[in-house]
Amino acid sequence: MAHNYRRRLLTGAAAIAIGALALSACSSQRGGGGDDEPSGDVDSTFVFGASGDPTSLDPAFANDGESFRVSRQIFEGLVGVEPGTADPAPLLAESWEQSEDGLSYTFQLKEGVTFHDGTEFDADAVCFNFDRQNNFTGVAQSESLSYYWGKLMRGYADTGTSIYGGCEAASPTEVTITLTQPFAGFIPALSLPAFAIQSPTALEEYEADNVGGTSEAPTQSEYATAHPTGTGPFSFDSWEPGAETTLSAYEDYWGEQGQVQEVIFRVIGDTTARRQALESGSIDGFDLVAPADLGALEDAGFTLVNRDPFNVLYLGMNQADPALADIRVRQALAHAIDREQLVTQVLPEGTELADQFMPESVIGFNDAVTTYDYDPDAATQLLAEAGYDEANPLTLTFNYPSNISRPYMPNPEQIFANLQSQLEAVGIVVNPVSNEWGEYLDLIQGGTDHGIHLLGWTGDYNDPDNFVGTFFGAASNEWGFDNPDLFSALTAARGLATEEEQEAAYQDINEQIAQFLPGVPLASPVPTLAFDARVTSYPASPVQDEVYNMVELSE
């Protein structure tokens, strides 16, 4: 199969049609002036207000949006994303073909590309990177580190479950990657930063695999904190955790360098403080504008850019907690939640209600899926059947992150407070536990000591496996259940070759998930970016594949 492999395009109200958006006039002026201006009086430093630190600068050990926002500037993969869509496009691979049995992919590689340390990009470098991840051992295999390899490749060399069959370099510009099971989403999956090609020289020199700690509290390598080395338009300068990450334009970049010569990701965890930083001119733009700030920014003349919602916010339930292993309790929680009230009171205008763990525009969305309507009386009755009442109330730990905004979760503290009040209204005792973002992900994904929790997902590409397969394709710490029937259904569906086959299979899977009820899908919020007047073009992407060599600036 040639490289123009495409999923069904998103259509209708949720259509993804955002390209490199031209941004029009707004107010405010950014203070200061760069010393490295490429031409005229334009300050070539682009300062972006990040809602949190990256968890790792090694994308193989990251799975969160803030880490990937930085990674996309430094690294590139074999496959990229067609601008303004969720569909795959050539990047370091100029083309590819799939074997008739669907198990082997042969890539023709771009020539004349170097990593930031001068190492040449070639087929051997590709094989080094894929072999590296398949050979992770110990804590490196934990969900809090190599999340995507474990989820998508289903394991590692020493677990006997990996579907990675190997990599062969036929020449410096031709490489073949073989799988042991069909995986229909393999090509679009390669657009993930987690599969970016990193410098083998730097990975070895700075001992990238030397991670330590525990799965609940892993420690990163010297490479992942100070020496990330890719082929992208920007090279790494420095990272001051809690403050900022700085990158510089790579002068030997193979592609279009663009206008921006320096990128600074300034960490501003508080949503109001991010707005104030834009208003004062200390940043050029930021993502995840708080719903309460939209009106003030628009009135002040700043440019607001909405991404179409390609995400899902959910209330997860950890069935390692015996109470949550009872389906009656899970059903009670679902009936106790008024999603319309949640959306109306604390989520942005335009947010869509969710009743499945994928957006409506993805293959396999089931219009007739079992739903759990808001019904507090039914919730109380189900709790009573499970043995809970006023004298013996159900007590649950409710985990949520603090000082962070995500596209699916712009204001976690307010979302938590809204849901807490709804659960308490049916007699559930809530024990709140909040953590900073990095610690929170380690807690939820790395161990079992958590209860119900807020989390969500922004689609990486338009494929159902990227949603329900990632969540529920195998046993995980986040959900705490073992459901062989669901696991096998998802494994079979990810290998189906045609959209027609996938449509029917994933509709059945969505119904299976709805009846099993591992969590409660809540909503698909609209993420909004805000920019200063000097940002005249920004490459907004529904899957956040936004690389800053495409940013255009004015005086």
Residue pairs with C-beta under 8 A, 6 or more apart in sequence:
1 96
1 97
1 98
2 95
2 96
2 97
3 88
3 89
3 90
3 93
3 94
3 95
3 96
3 187
5 88
5 98
5 187
5 188
6 87
6 88
7 86
7 87
7 188
7 363
7 461
7 462
7 463
7 499
8 363
8 462
8 499
9 15
9 16
9 85
9 87
9 462
10 16
10 85
10 86
10 308
10 310
10 361
10 462
10 542
11 361
12 360
12 361
14 308
14 309
14 310
14 352
14 359
14 360
14 361
15 308
15 361
16 84
16 85
16 86
16 308
16 310
16 361
16 542
17 84
17 308
18 84
18 305
18 307
18 308
18 540
18 541
18 542
19 83
19 84
19 539
19 540
20 83
20 84
20 537
20 538
20 539
20 540
20 550
21 305
21 537
21 538
21 539
21 540
22 536
22 537
23 303
23 305
23 531
23 535
23 536
23 537
23 538
24 303
25 301
25 303
25 533
26 300
26 301
26 302
26 303
26 531
26 532
26 533
27 300
27 301
27 302
27 533
28 278
28 279
28 281
28 300
28 301
28 302
28 532
28 533
29 281
29 532
29 533
29 534
30 43
30 47
30 281
30 282
30 283
30 284
30 532
30 534
31 280
31 281
31 282
32 43
33 41
33 43
34 43
34 44
34 45
34 261
34 262
36 44
36 45
36 261
36 262
37 43
37 44
37 261
38 44
38 259
38 261
40 555
41 555
42 259
42 534
42 553
42 554
42 555
43 534
43 553
44 259
44 260
44 261
44 262
44 553
45 260
45 261
45 262
45 263
45 264
46 260
46 262
46 263
46 264
46 284
46 535
46 548
46 551
46 553
47 263
47 264
47 266
47 282
47 283
47 284
48 69
48 263
48 264
48 265
48 266
48 283
48 284
48 285
48 286
48 287
48 548
49 266
49 268
49 274
49 277
49 278
49 283
49 285
49 286
49 287
50 66
50 69
50 245
50 265
50 266
50 267
50 268
50 286
50 287
51 66
51 267
51 268
51 269
51 271
51 274
51 286
51 287
51 288
51 404
51 405
51 406
52 66
52 267
52 269
52 403
52 404
52 436
52 437
52 438
53 66
53 241
53 242
53 245
53 267
53 437
53 438
54 62
54 64
54 66
54 67
54 69
54 70
54 71
54 239
54 245
55 61
55 62
55 64
55 66
55 67
55 437
55 438
55 441
56 62
56 67
56 145
56 220
56 224
56 225
57 67
57 70
57 71
57 74
57 220
57 223
57 224
57 225
57 226
57 228
57 236
57 239
57 245
58 198
58 208
58 220
58 221
58 223
58 224
58 228
59 67
59 68
59 71
59 75
59 193
59 194
59 196
59 198
59 228
60 129
60 132
60 133
60 146
60 149
60 194
60 196
60 198
60 208
61 140
61 145
61 146
61 211
61 218
61 220
61 224
62 68
62 71
62 147
62 193
62 194
63 147
63 148
63 194
63 441
64 437
64 441
65 406
65 407
65 458
65 544
66 437
67 193
68 192
68 193
68 544
69 265
69 287
69 544
69 546
70 245
70 247
70 265
71 193
71 196
71 228
71 230
72 193
72 232
72 544
72 545
72 546
72 547
73 232
73 233
73 234
73 247
73 263
73 547
73 548
74 116
74 228
74 229
74 230
74 232
74 234
74 235
74 236
74 247
75 193
75 196
75 197
75 198
75 228
75 230
75 231
75 232
76 91
76 92
76 196
76 197
76 230
76 231
76 232
77 91
77 92
77 190
77 191
77 192
77 193
77 195
77 196
77 197
78 91
78 92
78 93
78 96
78 107
78 109
78 126
78 190
78 195
78 197
79 88
79 89
79 90
79 91
79 93
79 96
79 187
79 188
79 190
79 191
80 88
80 89
80 90
80 91
80 191
80 545
81 87
81 88
81 89
81 191
81 461
81 541
81 543
81 545
82 88
82 89
83 89
83 539
83 541
84 540
84 541
84 542
85 462
85 542
86 188
86 310
86 459
86 461
86 462
86 542
86 543
87 188
87 461
87 462
88 187
88 188
88 190
88 191
88 461
89 191
91 110
91 191
92 109
92 110
92 113
92 121
92 197
92 231
93 107
93 108
93 109
93 110
94 108
94 109
94 110
95 107
95 108
96 105
96 106
96 107
96 108
96 187
97 105
97 106
98 104
98 105
98 187
99 105
99 106
102 182
102 184
102 495
102 497
103 165
103 178
103 179
103 180
103 181
103 182
104 176
104 177
104 178
104 179
105 176
105 177
105 178
105 179
105 186
105 187
106 170
106 174
106 175
106 176
107 126
107 174
107 175
107 176
107 177
108 173
108 174
109 121
109 122
109 123
109 126
109 172
109 173
109 174
109 175
110 121
110 173
110 254
111 173
112 254
113 120
113 121
113 231
113 254
114 120
114 121
114 231
114 252
114 254
115 121
115 125
115 198
115 199
115 201
115 202
115 229
115 230
115 231
116 199
116 229
116 230
116 231
116 235
116 236
116 250
117 199
117 201
117 202
117 229
119 125
119 199
119 200
119 201
119 202
119 229
121 197
121 231
122 169
122 172
122 173
123 169
123 170
123 171
123 172
123 173
123 174
123 175
124 169
124 172
124 200
125 197
125 199
125 200
126 167
126 169
126 175
126 177
126 197
127 167
127 168
127 169
127 175
128 200
128 203
129 195
129 196
129 197
129 198
129 200
129 203
130 164
130 167
130 177
131 167
132 203
132 208
132 209
133 146
133 149
133 153
134 149
134 153
134 156
134 157
134 162
134 164
135 156
135 157
135 158
136 145
136 146
136 149
136 156
136 209
137 156
137 158
139 145
139 211
139 212
139 213
139 214
139 215
139 218
140 146
140 209
140 211
141 150
141 156
141 159
142 215
142 218
142 445
142 446
143 150
143 151
143 215
143 445
143 446
143 476
143 477
143 478
144 215
144 216
144 218
144 441
144 442
144 445
144 446
145 211
145 215
145 218
146 194
147 194
147 445
148 189
148 192
148 194
148 195
149 156
149 194
150 156
151 469
151 470
151 473
151 474
152 183
152 185
152 189
152 469
152 470
153 162
153 163
153 164
154 161
154 162
154 163
154 181
154 473
154 474
154 491
155 161
155 162
155 163
156 162
157 164
162 180
163 179
163 180
163 181
163 183
164 177
164 179
164 180
165 177
165 178
165 179
165 180
166 177
166 178
167 175
167 176
167 177
167 178
168 175
168 176
168 178
169 175
170 176
179 186
181 491
181 495
182 494
182 495
182 496
182 497
183 189
183 465
183 494
183 495
184 463
184 465
184 494
184 495
184 496
184 497
184 502
185 461
185 463
185 465
185 466
185 469
185 494
188 460
188 461
188 462
188 463
188 466
189 195
189 460
189 461
189 463
189 466
191 460
191 461
191 543
191 545
192 460
192 461
196 230
197 230
197 231
198 208
198 228
198 229
198 230
199 229
199 230
201 229
202 208
202 223
202 227
202 228
202 229
203 209
203 223
203 229
205 223
205 227
206 221
206 222
206 223
206 226
206 227
207 221
207 222
207 223
208 221
208 223
208 224
209 221
210 221
210 222
211 218
211 219
211 220
211 221
211 224
212 218
212 219
213 219
214 446
215 442
215 446
215 447
215 477
216 442
216 443
216 446
216 447
216 449
217 439
217 442
217 446
218 442
218 446
223 229
225 239
226 236
226 239
227 236
228 236
229 235
229 236
231 253
231 254
232 250
232 253
232 547
233 249
233 250
233 253
233 255
233 256
233 257
233 258
233 547
233 548
233 549
234 247
234 248
234 249
234 250
234 263
234 548
234 549
235 247
235 248
235 249
235 250
236 247
237 246
237 247
237 248
238 245
238 246
239 245
239 246
242 267
243 266
243 267
244 264
244 265
244 266
244 267
245 264
245 265
246 262
246 263
246 264
246 265
247 262
247 263
247 264
248 261
248 262
248 263
249 257
249 258
249 260
249 261
249 262
249 549
250 257
251 257
253 549
255 549
256 549
256 550
257 549
258 548
258 549
258 550
258 551
258 552
259 551
259 552
259 553
260 548
260 549
260 551
260 553
263 548
266 277
266 282
266 283
268 274
268 277
268 283
268 286
269 403
269 404
270 403
271 288
271 289
271 290
271 293
271 405
271 410
271 411
272 290
272 293
274 283
274 286
274 289
275 286
275 289
275 290
275 293
275 296
275 297
275 530
277 283
277 286
278 284
278 285
278 286
278 297
278 302
278 530
278 531
278 532
279 300
279 302
281 532
283 532
284 531
284 532
284 534
284 535
284 553
285 529
285 530
285 531
285 532
285 535
285 538
286 529
286 530
287 405
287 407
287 527
287 528
287 529
288 405
288 406
288 407
288 410
288 527
288 528
288 529
289 297
289 304
289 410
289 528
289 529
289 530
290 405
290 410
290 411
291 346
291 347
291 348
291 349
291 410
291 411
293 530
294 304
294 348
294 349
294 528
297 304
297 530
298 304
301 533
302 530
302 531
302 532
302 533
303 530
303 531
303 533
303 535
304 528
304 529
304 530
305 528
305 529
305 530
305 531
305 538
305 540
306 350
306 526
306 527
306 528
307 407
307 526
307 527
307 528
307 529
307 540
307 541
307 542
307 544
308 526
308 542
309 350
309 351
309 352
309 359
309 524
309 525
309 526
309 527
310 359
310 361
310 458
310 459
310 524
310 542
310 543
311 359
311 407
311 408
311 456
311 457
311 458
311 459
311 524
311 525
311 527
312 354
312 356
312 357
312 358
312 359
312 408
312 456
312 457
312 467
312 521
312 522
312 523
312 524
313 354
313 408
313 409
313 415
313 454
313 456
313 521
313 522
313 523
313 524
313 525
314 354
314 357
314 454
314 455
314 456
314 457
314 519
314 520
314 521
314 522
315 333
315 337
315 419
315 452
315 453
315 454
315 519
315 520
315 522
316 444
316 452
316 453
316 454
316 455
316 478
316 479
316 518
316 519
317 324
317 330
317 333
317 451
317 452
317 479
317 517
317 518
317 519
317 520
318 324
318 448
318 450
318 451
318 452
318 453
318 478
318 479
318 480
319 325
319 479
319 480
319 481
319 518
320 448
320 477
320 480
321 396
321 397
321 451
321 480
323 329
323 386
323 394
323 396
324 330
324 396
324 451
324 452
324 480
325 480
325 481
326 386
327 516
327 517
328 382
328 383
328 385
328 386
329 382
329 383
329 386
329 388
329 394
330 517
330 518
331 372
331 382
331 517
332 378
332 379
332 380
332 382
332 383
332 386
332 394
332 426
333 379
333 423
333 428
333 452
333 520
334 372
334 517
334 520
335 372
335 373
335 374
335 375
335 376
335 378
335 379
335 382
336 374
336 376
336 379
336 422
336 423
336 425
336 426
336 428
337 374
337 419
337 422
337 423
337 520
337 522
338 374
338 422
339 353
339 354
339 374
339 522
339 523
340 353
340 374
341 374
341 418
341 422
342 415
342 418
342 419
342 422
342 522
342 523
343 351
343 353
343 523
345 418
346 411
346 414
346 415
346 418
347 410
347 411
347 415
347 523
347 525
348 410
348 525
348 526
348 528
349 526
350 526
351 523
351 524
351 525
351 526
352 359
352 360
352 523
352 524
353 522
353 523
353 524
354 521
354 522
354 523
354 524
355 369
355 371
355 514
355 521
356 365
356 366
356 369
356 510
356 513
356 514
356 521
357 457
357 467
357 468
357 471
357 472
357 510
357 513
357 519
357 521
358 364
358 365
358 459
358 464
358 467
358 468
358 510
359 365
359 459
359 467
359 524
361 462
362 459
362 462
362 463
362 464
362 467
363 462
363 463
363 464
363 499
363 502
363 503
363 506
364 464
364 468
364 493
364 502
364 503
364 505
364 506
364 507
364 509
364 510
365 506
365 507
365 510
366 506
366 507
366 510
366 511
366 514
368 511
369 510
369 511
369 514
370 511
370 514
370 515
371 514
372 517
372 520
376 425
376 426
379 426
380 426
380 427
383 389
383 394
383 426
383 427
383 428
386 394
388 394
388 427
389 427
390 427
393 427
393 428
393 429
394 427
394 428
394 429
395 428
395 429
395 430
395 431
396 423
396 428
396 429
396 430
396 431
396 451
396 452
397 431
397 433
397 450
397 451
397 452
398 416
398 419
398 420
398 423
398 430
398 431
398 432
398 433
398 451
398 452
398 453
399 433
399 434
399 435
399 440
399 443
399 444
399 450
399 451
399 452
399 453
399 454
400 412
400 413
400 415
400 416
400 432
400 433
400 434
400 440
400 453
400 454
401 409
401 412
401 434
401 435
401 436
401 437
401 440
401 454
402 412
402 413
402 434
402 435
402 436
402 440
403 436
403 437
404 412
404 436
404 437
404 440
405 411
405 412
406 412
406 456
406 458
407 456
407 458
407 525
407 527
407 544
408 456
408 457
408 458
408 524
408 525
408 527
409 415
409 454
409 455
409 456
409 525
410 525
410 527
412 454
413 434
415 454
416 432
416 434
416 454
419 454
420 430
420 432
423 430
424 430
431 451
433 450
434 440
435 443
443 449
443 450
444 450
444 453
444 455
444 477
444 478
445 476
445 477
445 478
446 477
447 477
448 477
448 480
453 478
455 478
457 467
457 470
457 471
458 527
458 543
458 544
459 466
459 467
459 542
459 543
460 466
460 543
461 543
464 493
464 502
464 506
464 509
465 473
465 490
465 493
465 494
468 490
468 506
468 509
468 510
468 513
469 490
469 493
469 494
471 478
471 479
471 518
472 479
472 483
472 486
472 487
472 490
472 513
472 518
473 487
473 490
473 491
473 494
474 487
475 481
475 482
475 487
479 518
479 519
481 518
483 516
485 512
486 509
486 512
486 513
486 516
489 505
489 508
489 509
489 512
490 509
492 505
493 502
493 505
493 506
493 509
496 502
496 505
529 538
529 540
531 538
533 554
534 553
534 554
534 555
535 551
535 552
535 553
536 552
536 553
536 554
537 550
537 551
537 552
538 546
538 550
538 551
538 552
539 546
539 547
539 550
539 551
540 546
